[in-house]
Structure formats: structure tokens, C-alpha cells
Amino acid sequence: MERKLHRGTLGTGDIAFFVISAAAPLMILAGVAPYAILVGGIGAPSAYLIAGIVLTVFAVGFTTMSRYVTNAGAFYAYITRGLGRPAGVAAAILALVSYNAVQIGMYGLLGSVAQSTVDSLFGVNIAWPWYALTGVALVWFAGYRSIEFGAKLLAVLMVAESGILVVLAAAILLKGGAHGLDLQSYAPKHVFNGSTSSLMVFAFAAFMGFESTAIYRSEARDPRRTIPRATYIAVAFLGIFYSFIAWTIIQGYGSAEVQAAAAQDTAGLVFAEMTTYVGAWATDVMHLLILSSTLASLLAFHNAINRYTKAVADEGMLPRRLAAIHPRTGSPFVAGGLQTALSVVIVAGFAVAGLDPYLKLMIWVNTPGVIGLVLLQVAVAVAVPVFFRGFRHDEGRWRTVVAPIAAAVGMATALYLMVSKIALLSGTTGFVNVVLVGIVPVVIVVGVLLALWLRSARPSVYANIGAEAPSVEKEPEHAHS
């Protein structure tokens, strides 16, 4: 069975579309931003901008290291190179769990949104699990097809969901908002106040998956250039777009009135605004595009998970059968089948238990995934300067030391805020939050134990973890044991 992905398939734009689609801008701005405004106030646009700046600084070290580590394992490969194999194996397991948690939880959102949308537009009420499981099947099929098919599909869906938000923003600006336009959202008193930490929780969570650019290294054209460009494009677009659209949403109600409007109807805030400024037809279109936005995000994460699973299986940390590539489509179809089966089991489990698809399936399953991915970003930022200490190179201190350390501090702060304000992410209190946070350290311990077992029972596999040579003259001297 073939085990190599189709090389030279994806350009900068293709990879950027995958990453931006994974973030699901329409879902974030229509579904999450109103709650962020309600909880944190009108400084939300600034919070998205600040998160984008911090992640751009993170991308400096991340993309610099991507030119030297050619392993497609991204997070775990970088952490292995910088912090050693036990940390790398733990990172690999945590990344797989985190990406799966973020992706599978979103089937709850898909089921919930599809049920309400079809009911409101067509008067047909079908239980949410059928929509969610149909989504699982569609995502499997698109992932099974060639990566070129997925890239084209995501490009269309992403342009459509961004387009409807641009239409809303243009209508608000042309009409001068509710009471004229202002820049209060960017005033220091609204950016730095008691609600800032709450806003940062939502802001950083809105960028989940942007780092997955490196996972597509094996299929990228000229990956030394494509991966960094796609990463910067994705982060810059998301940061600016989130901030701008969130600001226009606030202007549509007025800076002084938007929190009260959000309190009255959080879920319908943006939809009501669309009806007022554009028309009921546009609101119906937005409802449908939220479905496509969610599907696009599910597909983008599905593709990333499959490639991550393949990379981990290639190195022997998972059964090598999971690295198999379909001879015709070039997709990691065995990994895709496993991910799909896992999705079916979890969705069906929540459905049989009668749990809410949004408040339980999405929020509870997503939360540990978001925490895990931010923790991995912190670890990568720490690994970068350690990695570059191990050999001679021509990179400057800004790229290899200053930016990574600054990013590590910023991301660690974001992680602290997420854990300390876990109730904002989970929507619940008490023991459930202890479990949701506790999943991450448990996974890390399992990963370290797996590394120790591999070192003693399968030393050849252990020695090869993250061992693909970087493209420098001298091998780094810190492939720790």
C-alpha cells in the first residue's frame, strides 16, 4: 500500500484556505463574538487584534524552525527537536487528542444549527443527530477524495462565508452605524480593563488550527516558502478580519447599546443586524452559510488530523497501517476512516444520552482540545530557542530567541486565562470543569509513559522519533534521549 502523499500539490493559497476554514470565521463572528461582547464589553475587536499580534510573533519562530525541520509532524516534531523525545511523544498524543476534540465537538454545533435552520426556513423538524451524522459522512467523503478537491471546496466555502460578513459590514458603514461611527472599541479604557482577560479567552480560541500549515509540508509546493507564507497570511487575515467585523457589529447597534442588545438576544445579535441593515433574504443566506462554514471547518480539521495521524504512524508511535495512502486519491484513507468512526461513536454517544448538542457535545468536547492546542503552542515557542542553540545558523536573534520567548510569555498568559476562566469556555461550573482541564495533564502523562515504553521495548522506533534531518549542514546536537 502506498504511503507517500502527493507532493507538490498545494500552493500558499490552498494551505491558507485550509487554515482559515478551520477557524470558521462566520461561526466565530456570528456565533461566538456576540457572547464575547456580552461578557467582555466593546473591547472585543481589540482583543482579536492583540491575539493576532501575539500569534504573529509566535509564527516568527514557528516558521523559521519549519525551514529546518522537514518532518511533517509539526508540533511534536518541533518539540522533539527542542525539548527531547519524551516531550515530543507526549506532544504527539496531546495534539491528536486535541485536534480530534476540537473537530468532533463541532459536530454538535453542526447538528444544532442545521436543526434550527431547516426548521425555521422549511418548517421541517429533524432530530440533530441525523444532521450531525450526515455531516460526518460528507466530511469523510471530501477527505477521502484528493487534497486538491478539498482545497477547491474550502476555497469556495470560505469566500462565501467571508463575503456575507463583508456585505453586512459594508451596509453598516454606508449607513453610518446606529448613531454614527466611533473607535471606542480601540480606546485603552475599553482594551485594558477588568474584562480584558475574559475577552482574551475568546480571542485566542478563535485562532485554533492556524498552526496546522506545517502539517501539509509533504504536499506543499516549495514548502520552505509556502509554509511560512501561508501561516502569516492566515494569522494576518484572521486577526484583521475578526477585529474589523466585530467592530462593525458593535457599530450597528452603537457602542453604548450593543451589550444590552447582546444580553437580550445573544444568539440572534448578528442575524437581527443583518435583517435590519441588509434584509431578511441575507439573514436566510447567513443561516445557510453558517452550515457551510461549520462543514468547512470540520473538513479542514479532518484533513489535518489524518495527516497528523499518518506522521505519527510513520514513526511507529501508532500502527503503521494508519499511514496507508489511497493509490488513486492520495489521501490517508485509513486514518480518515478511523477518525470518522471515532466521530460516529462520540456523536452517537451524546445523542443516546440525550445531551444537548451545543452546550454539551460541542462545548464539553471542544474545551480540553482548545487548552491542549494552546499548551502545545507554548511548548513549541519554548522549543525554538533551544533548537537553534544546537548548531550554527544564519538566523538572527529576533527569529530564534526574542520572538519565541515573547510568544511563549504571551501564549502562557493566554493559557492561564483559559484555565482560570474555564467556566467561560465550558459554560458550566464545578466538577465538570475539573475533568475538562484534567484531561490534558492525563494525556501528557500517557504520552510520557508511551515514550518510556518505546525507549525500553522498541529502541529503534524511539530513536527515529522526530529524527528526520533538518536541512542544515550540521545536525542539531540536542536530539535528547
C-alpha positions as CSV (number, residue, x, y, z in Angstrom):
1,M,0.0,0.0,0.0
2,E,1.3,3.4,-1.0
3,R,2.5,5.5,2.0
4,K,3.5,8.8,0.4
5,L,1.2,11.8,0.0
6,H,1.0,13.6,-3.4
7,R,3.9,16.0,-3.4
8,G,3.8,19.5,-4.8
9,T,0.0,19.6,-4.8
10,L,-0.7,22.6,-2.6
11,G,0.2,26.2,-3.1
12,T,0.3,29.0,-0.5
13,G,-3.3,29.9,-1.1
14,D,-4.5,26.3,-0.8
15,I,-2.9,25.9,2.6
16,A,-4.1,29.3,3.8
17,F,-7.6,28.3,2.8
18,F,-7.3,25.1,4.9
19,V,-6.2,27.1,8.0
20,I,-8.7,29.9,7.7
21,S,-11.5,27.5,7.0
22,A,-10.6,25.5,10.2
23,A,-11.0,28.7,12.2
24,A,-14.6,29.1,10.7
25,P,-14.8,33.0,10.6
26,L,-18.5,33.1,10.2
27,M,-19.2,30.8,13.1
28,I,-16.8,32.8,15.3
29,L,-18.2,36.2,14.4
30,A,-21.9,35.3,14.3
31,G,-21.9,32.7,17.0
32,V,-19.2,33.5,19.5
33,A,-18.3,37.2,19.1
34,P,-21.8,38.3,20.5
35,Y,-21.1,36.3,23.7
36,A,-17.6,37.8,23.9
37,I,-19.1,41.3,23.6
38,L,-21.7,40.5,26.3
39,V,-19.1,39.2,28.7
40,G,-16.2,41.4,28.0
41,G,-17.6,44.6,26.5
42,I,-16.9,46.6,23.4
43,G,-13.1,45.9,23.6
44,A,-13.7,42.6,21.7
45,P,-12.3,44.0,18.4
46,S,-9.0,44.9,20.1
47,A,-8.8,41.6,21.8
48,Y,-8.9,39.8,18.4
49,L,-6.2,42.2,17.2
50,I,-4.0,41.6,20.2
51,A,-4.3,37.8,19.9
52,G,-3.4,38.1,16.2
53,I,-0.3,40.1,17.0
54,V,0.8,37.6,19.7
55,L,0.3,34.7,17.3
56,T,2.1,36.6,14.5
57,V,5.1,36.8,16.9
58,F,4.7,33.1,17.6
59,A,4.7,32.5,13.9
60,V,8.1,34.1,13.6
61,G,9.9,31.3,15.4
62,F,7.5,28.7,14.3
63,T,8.0,29.4,10.6
64,T,11.8,29.9,11.0
65,M,12.0,26.4,12.5
66,S,9.8,25.0,9.8
67,R,12.6,25.6,7.3
68,Y,14.9,23.4,9.3
69,V,12.7,20.6,10.4
70,T,11.2,18.8,7.4
71,N,9.2,16.2,9.5
72,A,5.5,16.6,8.7
73,G,4.7,16.1,12.4
74,A,4.7,19.9,13.1
75,F,4.1,20.4,16.8
76,Y,5.5,17.1,18.0
77,A,8.5,17.2,15.6
78,Y,9.5,20.7,16.7
79,I,9.0,19.9,20.4
80,T,11.1,16.7,20.0
81,R,13.9,18.6,18.3
82,G,13.9,21.2,21.0
83,L,12.8,19.6,24.3
84,G,13.5,15.9,23.7
85,R,11.7,12.7,22.7
86,P,9.6,12.1,25.8
87,A,8.2,15.6,25.5
88,G,7.8,15.0,21.7
89,V,5.8,11.8,22.1
90,A,3.6,13.4,24.8
91,A,3.1,16.3,22.3
92,A,2.1,13.9,19.5
93,I,-0.5,12.2,21.6
94,L,-1.8,15.5,23.0
95,A,-2.0,17.0,19.5
96,L,-4.0,14.0,18.2
97,V,-6.4,14.2,21.2
98,S,-6.7,18.0,21.0
99,Y,-7.4,18.2,17.2
100,N,-9.9,15.4,17.4
101,A,-11.6,17.0,20.4
102,V,-12.0,20.4,18.5
103,Q,-13.2,18.7,15.4
104,I,-15.6,16.2,16.8
105,G,-17.1,18.6,19.2
106,M,-18.1,20.8,16.3
107,Y,-20.5,18.1,15.0
108,G,-22.7,19.2,17.9
109,L,-22.7,22.7,16.5
110,L,-23.5,21.4,13.0
111,G,-26.4,19.4,14.3
112,S,-27.8,22.2,16.4
113,V,-27.5,24.9,13.7
114,A,-28.8,22.6,10.9
115,Q,-31.9,21.6,13.0
116,S,-32.9,25.2,13.8
117,T,-32.1,26.4,10.3
118,V,-34.1,23.8,8.4
119,D,-36.9,24.1,10.9
120,S,-37.1,27.9,10.6
121,L,-36.7,28.0,6.8
122,F,-38.7,25.0,5.7
123,G,-40.8,24.0,8.7
124,V,-39.2,20.5,8.9
125,N,-38.0,19.4,12.3
126,I,-35.5,16.5,12.2
127,A,-33.5,15.5,15.3
128,W,-30.0,17.0,15.4
129,P,-28.1,13.6,15.4
130,W,-29.2,12.9,11.9
131,Y,-27.7,16.2,10.7
132,A,-24.5,15.6,12.7
133,L,-24.1,12.1,11.3
134,T,-24.8,13.3,7.8
135,G,-22.0,15.8,8.3
136,V,-19.7,13.0,9.4
137,A,-20.4,11.2,6.2
138,L,-19.9,14.3,4.0
139,V,-16.6,15.2,5.7
140,W,-15.4,11.6,5.3
141,F,-16.2,11.7,1.6
142,A,-14.5,15.0,1.0
143,G,-11.4,13.9,3.0
144,Y,-11.3,10.6,1.1
145,R,-11.2,12.4,-2.2
146,S,-7.9,14.1,-3.3
147,I,-6.5,17.0,-1.4
148,E,-7.0,19.2,-4.5
149,F,-10.7,18.5,-4.2
150,G,-10.7,19.6,-0.6
151,A,-8.7,22.7,-1.3
152,K,-11.1,23.8,-4.0
153,L,-14.2,23.1,-1.9
154,L,-12.8,25.0,1.1
155,A,-11.9,28.0,-1.1
156,V,-15.4,28.3,-2.3
157,L,-17.0,27.9,1.1
158,M,-14.5,30.3,2.8
159,V,-15.1,33.0,0.2
160,A,-18.9,32.7,0.6
161,E,-18.8,32.9,4.4
162,S,-16.4,35.9,4.4
163,G,-18.4,37.5,1.6
164,I,-21.7,37.6,3.6
165,L,-19.9,39.3,6.5
166,V,-18.3,41.8,4.2
167,V,-21.8,42.6,2.9
168,L,-23.1,43.2,6.4
169,A,-20.0,45.4,7.3
170,A,-20.4,47.5,4.1
171,A,-24.1,48.1,4.8
172,I,-23.4,49.2,8.4
173,L,-20.6,51.5,7.3
174,L,-22.6,53.0,4.4
175,K,-25.5,53.8,6.8
176,G,-23.1,55.2,9.4
177,G,-24.0,52.6,12.0
178,A,-26.7,53.2,14.6
179,H,-25.5,56.6,15.8
180,G,-22.5,57.4,13.7
181,L,-19.2,55.6,13.7
182,D,-16.7,55.7,16.6
183,L,-13.5,54.0,17.6
184,Q,-14.3,53.4,21.3
185,S,-13.5,49.7,20.9
186,Y,-9.9,50.6,20.4
187,A,-9.7,53.1,23.3
188,P,-7.3,52.0,26.1
189,K,-10.0,52.2,28.7
190,H,-12.0,49.5,26.9
191,V,-9.0,47.5,25.8
192,F,-7.3,47.3,29.2
193,N,-9.9,46.9,31.9
194,G,-11.4,44.2,34.2
195,S,-13.0,42.4,31.3
196,T,-9.8,42.1,29.2
197,S,-8.9,38.7,30.5
198,S,-12.4,37.4,29.6
199,L,-12.1,38.7,26.1
200,M,-8.6,37.1,25.6
201,V,-10.1,33.7,26.3
202,F,-12.4,34.1,23.3
203,A,-9.9,35.8,21.1
204,F,-7.2,33.2,21.3
205,A,-9.7,30.3,21.0
206,A,-10.8,31.9,17.7
207,F,-7.5,31.1,16.0
208,M,-7.4,27.4,16.7
209,G,-5.8,25.4,14.0
210,F,-3.8,28.2,12.3
211,E,-0.5,26.3,13.1
212,S,-1.6,23.3,11.0
213,T,0.1,24.8,8.0
214,A,3.2,22.8,8.7
215,I,1.2,19.5,8.6
216,Y,0.8,20.0,4.8
217,R,4.5,20.2,4.3
218,S,4.6,16.8,2.4
219,E,2.0,18.1,-0.1
220,A,3.2,21.7,-0.4
221,R,5.0,23.2,-3.4
222,D,8.3,24.6,-2.2
223,P,7.4,24.1,1.5
224,R,10.3,26.3,2.7
225,R,8.5,29.3,1.2
226,T,4.9,28.1,1.1
227,I,4.5,27.1,4.8
228,P,5.7,30.5,6.2
229,R,3.7,32.5,3.7
230,A,0.5,30.5,4.4
231,T,1.0,30.9,8.1
232,Y,1.5,34.6,8.0
233,I,-1.4,35.1,5.6
234,A,-3.8,33.1,7.7
235,V,-2.9,34.8,11.0
236,A,-2.9,38.3,9.5
237,F,-6.3,37.7,7.7
238,L,-8.0,36.3,10.8
239,G,-6.7,38.9,13.2
240,I,-7.7,41.9,10.9
241,F,-10.9,40.3,9.7
242,Y,-12.1,39.3,13.2
243,S,-11.3,42.8,14.6
244,F,-12.9,44.7,11.7
245,I,-16.1,42.7,11.5
246,A,-16.5,42.7,15.3
247,W,-16.1,46.5,15.3
248,T,-18.8,46.9,12.6
249,I,-21.2,44.6,14.5
250,I,-20.7,46.9,17.5
251,Q,-21.3,50.0,15.3
252,G,-24.5,48.5,14.0
253,Y,-26.1,48.8,17.5
254,G,-23.9,51.6,18.9
255,S,-21.1,51.3,21.4
256,A,-23.3,52.3,24.3
257,E,-26.2,49.9,23.4
258,V,-24.6,46.7,22.0
259,Q,-24.1,44.9,25.3
260,A,-27.7,45.4,26.2
261,A,-28.7,44.1,22.8
262,A,-26.4,41.1,23.3
263,A,-27.9,40.4,26.7
264,Q,-31.4,40.4,25.2
265,D,-30.6,38.0,22.3
266,T,-27.0,36.8,22.2
267,A,-27.5,34.1,19.6
268,G,-29.6,36.3,17.3
269,L,-27.5,39.5,17.6
270,V,-25.8,39.4,14.2
271,F,-28.8,37.9,12.4
272,A,-31.1,40.7,13.6
273,E,-28.5,43.2,12.5
274,M,-28.3,41.5,9.1
275,T,-32.1,41.8,8.7
276,T,-32.0,45.5,9.7
277,Y,-29.2,46.6,7.5
278,V,-29.4,44.2,4.5
279,G,-32.6,42.4,4.6
280,A,-34.4,39.1,5.6
281,W,-33.0,37.4,2.5
282,A,-29.4,37.9,3.6
283,T,-30.3,36.6,7.1
284,D,-31.6,33.4,5.5
285,V,-28.4,33.2,3.4
286,M,-26.3,33.7,6.5
287,H,-28.1,30.8,8.3
288,L,-27.2,28.5,5.4
289,L,-23.6,29.8,5.2
290,I,-23.1,29.0,8.9
291,L,-23.8,25.4,8.0
292,S,-21.2,25.5,5.2
293,S,-18.8,27.4,7.4
294,T,-19.1,24.7,10.1
295,L,-18.7,21.9,7.4
296,A,-15.6,23.7,6.0
297,S,-14.0,23.8,9.5
298,L,-14.8,20.2,10.1
299,L,-13.2,19.2,6.8
300,A,-10.1,21.3,7.4
301,F,-9.6,19.8,10.8
302,H,-10.4,16.3,9.4
303,N,-7.7,16.7,6.8
304,A,-5.2,18.0,9.3
305,I,-5.9,15.1,11.8
306,N,-5.5,12.5,9.1
307,R,-2.1,13.9,8.1
308,Y,-1.0,14.2,11.7
309,T,-2.1,10.6,12.3
310,K,-0.1,9.5,9.3
311,A,3.0,11.3,10.5
312,V,2.8,9.7,14.0
313,A,2.1,6.3,12.4
314,D,5.0,6.6,10.0
315,E,7.4,6.9,13.0
316,G,5.9,3.8,14.8
317,M,4.1,5.5,17.6
318,L,0.8,4.2,16.2
319,P,0.2,1.1,14.0
320,R,1.8,1.7,10.6
321,R,-1.3,0.7,8.8
322,L,-2.7,4.1,9.7
323,A,-0.1,5.7,7.4
324,A,-1.5,4.0,4.3
325,I,-2.3,6.2,1.3
326,H,-5.0,5.5,-1.2
327,P,-3.3,4.7,-4.5
328,R,-5.8,6.7,-6.5
329,T,-6.9,9.7,-4.4
330,G,-3.6,10.1,-2.5
331,S,-5.5,10.6,0.8
332,P,-4.5,8.9,4.1
333,F,-7.8,7.0,3.9
334,V,-7.2,4.5,6.8
335,A,-6.5,7.4,9.2
336,G,-9.6,9.1,7.8
337,G,-11.7,6.1,8.3
338,L,-10.6,5.8,11.9
339,Q,-11.2,9.5,12.6
340,T,-14.7,9.1,11.1
341,A,-15.5,6.0,13.2
342,L,-14.4,7.9,16.3
343,S,-16.7,10.8,15.4
344,V,-19.7,8.5,14.9
345,V,-19.1,6.8,18.3
346,I,-18.9,10.1,20.2
347,V,-21.8,11.8,18.4
348,A,-24.0,8.7,18.8
349,G,-23.0,8.5,22.5
350,F,-24.1,12.1,23.2
351,A,-27.3,11.5,21.2
352,V,-28.2,8.3,23.1
353,A,-27.5,10.0,26.4
354,G,-29.9,12.8,25.4
355,L,-27.3,15.5,25.9
356,D,-27.5,19.0,24.3
357,P,-25.6,19.1,21.0
358,Y,-24.2,22.7,21.6
359,L,-23.9,23.0,25.4
360,K,-22.6,19.5,25.9
361,L,-21.2,17.9,22.8
362,M,-19.6,21.0,21.3
363,I,-18.6,22.9,24.5
364,W,-17.5,20.0,26.7
365,V,-15.6,18.1,23.9
366,N,-14.0,21.3,22.5
367,T,-12.7,22.7,25.7
368,P,-9.9,20.3,26.5
369,G,-8.9,20.5,22.8
370,V,-8.5,24.2,22.9
371,I,-6.5,24.1,26.1
372,G,-4.3,21.3,24.7
373,L,-3.5,23.2,21.5
374,V,-2.6,26.4,23.4
375,L,-0.3,24.4,25.6
376,L,1.4,22.9,22.6
377,Q,1.9,26.4,21.2
378,V,3.6,27.4,24.4
379,A,5.9,24.3,24.2
380,V,6.8,25.0,20.6
381,A,7.7,28.6,21.4
382,V,10.0,27.3,24.2
383,A,11.5,24.7,21.9
384,V,12.5,27.1,19.2
385,P,15.4,28.9,21.0
386,V,16.6,25.6,22.5
387,F,16.7,24.1,19.0
388,F,18.7,26.9,17.5
389,R,21.3,26.7,20.2
390,G,22.3,23.3,19.0
391,F,24.0,24.2,15.7
392,R,25.4,27.1,13.7
393,H,22.9,29.0,11.6
394,D,22.4,32.4,9.9
395,E,19.1,33.3,11.5
396,G,19.0,36.4,13.7
397,R,18.3,36.6,17.4
398,W,14.9,38.1,16.8
399,R,13.7,35.0,14.9
400,T,15.4,32.4,17.1
401,V,15.3,33.9,20.6
402,V,13.4,37.2,21.2
403,A,10.2,36.5,19.2
404,P,9.8,32.9,20.5
405,I,10.3,33.9,24.1
406,A,7.9,36.8,23.8
407,A,5.4,34.4,22.2
408,A,5.9,31.9,24.9
409,V,5.0,34.5,27.5
410,G,2.0,35.7,25.6
411,M,0.7,32.2,25.0
412,A,1.3,31.1,28.5
413,T,-0.7,34.1,29.7
414,A,-3.5,33.1,27.4
415,L,-3.3,29.5,28.7
416,Y,-3.5,30.8,32.3
417,L,-6.6,32.9,31.4
418,M,-8.3,29.9,29.7
419,V,-7.7,27.6,32.7
420,S,-8.6,30.2,35.4
421,K,-11.7,31.3,33.5
422,I,-12.6,27.8,32.3
423,A,-16.3,28.4,33.0
424,L,-16.4,30.9,30.1
425,L,-15.2,28.2,27.7
426,S,-17.2,25.3,29.2
427,G,-20.4,27.1,30.1
428,T,-20.6,25.2,33.4
429,T,-19.0,25.1,36.9
430,G,-17.8,22.5,39.4
431,F,-16.6,19.0,38.8
432,V,-17.1,19.1,35.1
433,N,-14.5,21.8,34.7
434,V,-12.1,19.8,36.8
435,V,-12.5,16.9,34.4
436,L,-12.2,19.1,31.3
437,V,-9.0,20.7,32.5
438,G,-7.7,17.4,33.9
439,I,-7.9,15.6,30.6
440,V,-4.9,17.5,29.3
441,P,-2.3,16.5,32.0
442,V,-3.6,12.9,31.9
443,V,-2.9,12.8,28.2
444,I,0.5,14.2,28.7
445,V,1.3,11.5,31.4
446,V,0.1,8.8,29.0
447,G,2.4,10.2,26.3
448,V,5.4,10.3,28.5
449,L,4.7,6.7,29.6
450,L,4.4,5.7,26.0
451,A,7.8,7.3,25.3
452,L,9.5,5.5,28.2
453,W,7.9,2.2,27.0
454,L,9.2,2.8,23.4
455,R,12.6,3.6,24.7
456,S,12.9,0.3,26.5
457,A,10.8,-2.0,24.3
458,R,11.3,-0.6,20.8
459,P,14.5,1.4,20.9
460,S,14.8,1.6,17.1
461,V,11.4,3.3,16.9
462,Y,12.2,5.6,19.8
463,A,15.5,6.7,18.2
464,N,13.7,7.6,15.0
465,I,11.1,9.8,16.5
466,G,11.4,13.3,15.0
467,A,14.7,12.2,13.6
468,E,14.3,13.5,10.0
469,A,17.4,15.5,9.3
470,P,16.9,19.3,9.2
471,S,18.1,21.0,6.0
472,V,21.3,22.5,7.5
473,E,24.9,21.4,7.1
474,K,25.2,20.3,10.7
475,E,22.8,18.1,12.5
476,P,21.5,19.7,15.7
477,E,23.2,18.3,18.7
478,H,20.2,18.2,21.0
479,A,18.1,15.2,19.9
480,H,17.7,14.3,23.6
481,S,17.0,10.9,24.9
